[in-house]
Amino acid sequence: MNELALRKRALAKERLIGTFLNTGSPLLAEVAGQSGLDWCQLDMEHGSGSWGMLAQQLMALEGTGAAPVVRVSSLNADYFKRALDLGVHGIMIPNISDAEEARAAVSYSRYPPHGTRGVAIMNRSARYGAKFAERLESAHENTLIVAQIESPTAIENVDAIAAVDGVDVLFIGPMDLSVSLGIPRQFDHPKYVEATKKTREAAARHGKACGILGFALDEIQTLYQQGYTFVAVGSDGGMVANGMNALVAASKDASASA
């Protein structure tokens, strides 16, 4: 996989479809990668996996064509270092509230003089030293930074966040945003509709992509039509659970009518 490709494609506003991987399973990561997805979000905020499991998931995605994006649990430089050294193509940061936090996220993802990322030669991203010089020279161009917009404060500051050089995608977290607006899961509420519209407009104004998490397959066309291009739908755990539940329901229906 070409690390540069995902960031370039996102900024070119290609429609990129992905999903959240929250089980920590390398087997499900491999299944997801081989499905043809453009990207997979490996969830270190709400997911069940450990850092050791993250390394295994990245190995499972290698060569599948699905670029790995890790959601860290918070704006912590150590999390950025570890994820990037393991070889992720992008970092998603939850609950970015203002431009200062956005600038910190960009800085944590880039080596000096472009940022403050710690330097190590022997890591998976640098192919254990073989590509270190290349990584040091071009890492500031390679890493996709996805800022999650999830609060009224973020909406208030969304234009300034979008203006930060190095922030590539504004990504709406529907559950957090709706709850923080006091309208849980009311995705057709005027407050939610206006907040998401403001986010899309800020992204477009500053040449950034806008993304969102959808909950069902039949939402994809609507999300594209609304202007979202970096779209995730569901999760590995959710899809497995839905499939199992549908199987059991079908069995019960068949037994009742037999």
Secondary structure, DSSP 8 states (H G I E B T S, - for coil): --HHHHHHHHHTT--EEEEEE-S--HHHHHHHHHTT-SEEEEESSSSS--HHHHHHHHHHHTTSS-EEEEE-SSS-HHHHHHHHHHT-SEEEETT--SHHHHHHHHHHTS-TTT------SSSTTTTTTTTHHHHHHHHHHH-EEEEEE-SHHHHHTHHHHHTSTT--EEEE-HHHHHHHTT-TT-TTSHHHHHHHHHHHHHHHHTT-EEEEEESSGGGHHHHHHHT--EEEEEEHHHHHHHHHHHHHHHHHHHHHH-
